């Protein structure tokens, strides 16, 4: 209230600008104008440097996150918040938050952005979708280096066989005790394909890095198929993706350094 009274009195008297209040964020002045109108000015604008650190820093790996914390250990009360939600994980450091030394502005933060690799996006985009036989074979051929088991040569042979039999009519699909699915197809004289069998593994395993800055992880996938009027469609369903994403978050957390003056919390930072 004393500040407001000072402004009113100064505006009436037409005084020169006078400092009202100073914080670690900015300095405020009032300036009396014509007809007793006054204005408040933020004098941080125009300085060579701001009066304190603030902003949002986005990094893509734990090493960069650690570096931001080390470079700004003087910012105030530092707290790191981990959200282990596998669907939407987050790691956020509030570099000037509330703590033992008192309240903080909470507007200087660093966070890790979990970015999916292009290869992982390809596999996720087709997860659970049924594809025409030739399209499925082409996808396997194009991304065969992502398959850890069975061996690449085996998967390439399966893809080539599926491509060669794309015009034939399939009669049945049988799940064998060996862990394979066997498809019987008719002869196609025009395409010069003899009657026979096509076998694919019931399950295969990807060896792939889902997130930038992280190593490869094993991701099992189960083959899926449908037979309709002699036509075969194929697909796959990725298994235990949530478990893998949870492990990725734990691996990132394990790489983050905990300093003596840094609080580490499971939760979401204050807004």
C-alpha positions in Angstrom: 0.0 0.0 0.0 2.9 2.4 0.7 4.1 1.9 -2.8 0.7 2.8 -4.3 0.5 5.9 -2.1 4.0 6.9 -3.2 3.0 6.5 -6.9 -0.2 8.7 -6.5 1.7 11.4 -4.6 4.5 11.5 -7.1 2.1 11.5 -10.1 0.3 14.5 -8.6 3.6 16.4 -7.9 5.0 15.5 -11.4 8.2 14.1 -9.9 11.0 12.4 -11.9 11.0 8.6 -12.2 11.6 7.0 -8.8 12.5 3.4 -8.0 9.6 1.5 -6.5 10.7 -2.0 -5.9 13.6 -4.4 -6.7 13.5 -8.2 -6.9 15.9 -10.8 -8.2 13.7 -10.8 -11.3 13.5 -7.2 -12.2 13.6 -3.6 -11.0 10.4 -1.5 -11.2 10.2 2.3 -11.5 7.2 4.6 -11.8 7.3 7.7 -14.0 4.8 10.4 -13.6 3.3 11.5 -16.9 1.1 14.3 -18.2 -2.1 15.0 -16.2 -0.8 12.9 -13.3 -0.8 9.6 -15.2 2.0 7.3 -14.2 3.6 4.3 -15.8 5.6 1.3 -14.4 8.7 0.4 -16.3 10.7 -2.9 -16.2 14.3 -1.9 -16.4 15.5 -5.5 -17.1 14.7 -4.8 -20.7 17.8 -3.3 -22.4 20.3 -4.8 -20.0 23.2 -6.8 -21.4 22.2 -9.8 -19.2 19.0 -10.8 -17.4 18.8 -10.4 -13.6 18.3 -14.1 -13.1 18.2 -17.4 -15.0 14.9 -18.7 -16.4 13.5 -20.5 -19.4 13.0 -24.1 -20.6 15.8 -26.3 -21.8 15.0 -29.5 -23.8 17.6 -32.1 -24.2 17.5 -35.6 -25.7 19.7 -37.8 -23.4 20.8 -38.2 -19.8 24.3 -36.9 -20.4 23.1 -33.6 -21.7 20.6 -33.4 -18.8 23.4 -33.9 -16.3 25.4 -31.2 -18.0 22.6 -28.6 -17.8 22.3 -29.3 -14.0 26.0 -29.1 -13.5 26.2 -25.8 -15.4 23.3 -24.3 -13.4 23.9 -25.6 -9.9 23.9 -22.0 -8.7 20.3 -21.3 -10.0 18.6 -22.1 -6.7 16.8 -25.1 -5.2 17.1 -27.9 -7.8 14.6 -30.8 -7.8 14.3 -33.6 -10.4 10.9 -35.1 -11.0 10.5 -38.6 -12.6 7.2 -39.7 -14.2 7.6 -43.4 -14.9 4.4 -43.7 -17.0 5.5 -45.9 -20.0 3.0 -44.3 -22.3 4.2 -40.8 -21.6 7.4 -40.8 -19.5 9.0 -37.5 -18.4 12.1 -36.3 -16.6 12.0 -32.7 -15.5 14.4 -30.7 -13.4 13.2 -27.5 -11.8 16.4 -25.5 -11.3 15.0 -22.6 -9.2 12.1 -24.2 -7.3 11.0 -24.4 -3.7 13.3 -25.9 -1.2 14.9 -25.7 2.2 16.4 -22.3 1.5 12.9 -20.9 0.7 10.5 -20.4 -2.2 11.7 -20.1 -5.8 10.3 -18.8 -9.0 10.1 -22.3 -10.6 10.4 -20.9 -14.2 13.9 -22.3 -15.0 13.6 -25.9 -16.1 15.3 -28.7 -18.0 13.6 -31.8 -19.4 14.4 -34.9 -21.4 12.4 -35.3 -24.6 12.0 -39.0 -25.5 12.2 -39.1 -29.3 11.3 -42.2 -31.2 13.8 -43.4 -33.8 12.5 -43.6 -37.5 12.9 -47.4 -37.4 10.8 -47.8 -34.3 8.1 -45.6 -35.8 8.0 -47.9 -38.8 7.4 -51.0 -36.7 4.9 -49.2 -34.5 2.9 -47.9 -37.5 2.2 -51.4 -38.7 1.8 -53.1 -35.3 -1.5 -55.1 -35.3 -2.3 -54.3 -38.9 -3.0 -57.0 -41.5 -1.2 -56.4 -44.8 -1.5 -58.1 -48.2 1.0 -60.8 -48.7 3.3 -59.0 -51.1 3.3 -55.8 -49.0 4.2 -57.7 -45.9 7.0 -59.5 -47.6 8.4 -56.2 -48.9 8.2 -54.6 -45.5 10.2 -57.5 -44.0 12.8 -57.3 -46.8 13.2 -53.5 -46.3 13.6 -53.8 -42.5 15.3 -57.1 -42.1 18.3 -55.7 -40.3 16.0 -54.8 -37.3 15.2 -58.6 -36.8 17.5 -60.3 -34.4 15.8 -63.7 -34.4 15.5 -65.8 -36.5 18.6 -65.0 -38.5 18.4 -62.5 -41.4 18.9 -65.2 -44.0 15.9 -67.2 -42.7 13.7 -64.1 -42.7 14.8 -63.1 -46.2 14.0 -66.6 -47.5 10.5 -66.4 -45.9 9.9 -63.0 -47.5 11.1 -64.2 -50.9 8.8 -67.3 -50.7 5.8 -65.0 -49.7 6.6 -62.8 -52.7 6.8 -65.7 -55.1 3.5 -67.1 -54.0 1.6 -63.8 -53.9 -0.7 -64.9 -56.8 -1.6 -68.4 -55.6 -4.7 -69.4 -53.6 -4.0 -70.7 -50.0 -6.1 -73.6 -48.7 -5.2 -73.7 -45.0 -3.0 -72.6 -42.2 -1.7 -74.9 -39.5 0.2 -74.1 -36.3 2.9 -76.8 -35.8 4.4 -78.0 -32.6 7.8 -76.7 -33.8 6.6 -73.2 -33.3 5.9 -72.5 -37.0 2.8 -71.6 -38.9 2.5 -73.6 -42.1 0.4 -72.5 -45.1 -0.7 -74.8 -47.9 -1.2 -73.3 -51.3 -2.5 -74.5 -54.6 -0.6 -74.6 -57.9 -0.6 -71.5 -60.1 0.2 -72.7 -63.7 0.3 -69.2 -65.1 2.8 -68.0 -62.5 4.7 -71.3 -62.7 4.3 -71.9 -59.0 3.9 -75.5 -57.9 1.5 -76.5 -55.1 3.4 -76.6 -51.8 3.8 -75.2 -48.3 5.0 -71.9 -46.8 6.2 -71.9 -43.2 6.8 -68.8 -41.0 7.9 -68.7 -37.4 5.1 -68.1 -34.8 7.3 -65.4 -33.2 10.3 -63.3 -34.1 12.4 -60.8 -32.1 13.4 -57.3 -33.0 16.8 -55.9 -31.9 16.1 -52.2 -32.2 16.7 -48.8 -30.5 13.3 -47.3 -29.9 14.5 -44.0 -28.5 17.3 -41.7 -29.7 20.4 -41.9 -27.4 19.5 -45.3 -26.1 20.9 -48.8 -27.1 19.0 -51.5 -28.8 16.4 -53.5 -26.9 14.8 -56.9 -27.6 11.2 -56.7 -28.6 9.3 -60.0 -29.3 6.6 -60.0 -31.9 4.0 -62.6 -32.8 3.0 -63.4 -36.4 -0.7 -63.0 -37.2 -2.5 -64.2 -40.4 -5.9 -64.4 -42.0 -7.1 -66.6 -44.8 -10.1 -65.4 -46.7 -11.3 -66.9 -50.1 -7.8 -68.2 -50.7 -6.1 -64.9 -50.1 -3.5 -64.6 -47.3 -2.9 -61.5 -45.2 -0.1 -61.2 -42.7 0.8 -59.0 -39.8 2.5 -59.0 -36.4 1.8 -57.8 -32.9 4.6 -56.4 -30.8 4.8 -57.9 -27.3 5.5 -56.3 -23.9 6.1 -52.8 -25.3 5.1 -51.2 -22.1 7.7 -53.3 -20.2 10.4 -52.2 -22.6 9.4 -48.5 -22.4 9.4 -48.8 -18.6 12.9 -50.3 -18.7 14.1 -47.4 -21.0 12.9 -44.9 -18.4 14.6 -46.8 -15.6 17.8 -46.9 -17.7 17.6 -43.1 -18.3 17.0 -42.5 -14.6 20.0 -44.6 -13.7 22.2 -42.4 -15.8 21.1 -39.2 -14.2 23.5 -37.9 -11.5 22.1 -37.1 -8.1 24.0 -34.2 -6.5 24.1 -33.5 -2.8 21.9 -30.5 -3.2 19.4 -32.0 -5.6 16.1 -33.4 -4.6 15.0 -36.5 -6.5 11.2 -37.1 -6.6 8.8 -39.5 -8.2 6.0 -37.2 -9.4 5.1 -34.3 -11.6 6.6 -30.8 -11.0 4.4 -27.9 -9.9 2.9 -25.9 -12.7 
